[in-house]
Amino acid sequence: KLKIFGQDHPLVAASLDSIGIVYTKLGKLDEALVKSEEALRIRVKSLGQDPDVAKSLNNIALIYQNLGKLDEALAKHEESLQIKLKVFRPDHPEVAKSLSNIGGVYKK
């Protein structure tokens, strides 16, 4: 995808995001964070305030949670929530998911 679309295309970001998820599942959290942050950078640049940006922020927050960096996790979850509140109704399932994720940080 990188050769076809170029380095700042949303489909490249989606692939990087998927790689980050795999690294997270493998417990390679530093590698996961690098790929997920790159996906976020591309999505912010190419999409702006978009649900996919919120998804990247959520994935980064989960990595921070796994690393025990709860303040950073909370900040990313809250940033994700703010985007979702701009693009979805307050009763949308994605908003509820973000609120649940924020609650999960406080639970730890």
FENUR-V867958 format. One record per helix or strand of 2 or more residues. SS is the DSSP state (hx for helix, st for strand). FROM is the first residue (numbers start at 1). LEN is the number of residues. Records with the same first field share a line. If there is no record, write none. Layout:
SS->FROM-LEN + FROM-LEN
This chain:
hx->2-4 + 10-16 + 29-19 + 51-17 + 70-18 + 93-15
